[in-house]
Amino acid sequence: MFNSRSNYRTVVRIDIKDKDPFVNTDAEPKDNISTWGFIFRAGMRYLKIFIIFYAIAASIYYYVFGTLPGIENIPGL
């Protein structure tokens, strides 16, 4: 009826040994960009993160205080 051995899973060892570990040493990077390209990408990445977190914080601030932070310093608003 009930076979208690069916609950056990057989563990199979994965062969993790690479045949030639130095086969890809001469390969070029997949994305070969310049220094300015790297700086631009990093800047855009952190700018997006800053905008998202600022939007979250500003919406909480607006909900609590009824105005956006810094708006009271702008004349006419």
Secondary structure, 3 states (H helix, E strand, C coil): CCCHHHHCCCCCCCCCCCCCCCCCCCCCCCCCCCHHHHHHHHHHHHHHHHHHHHHHHHHHHHHHHCCCCCHHHCCCC
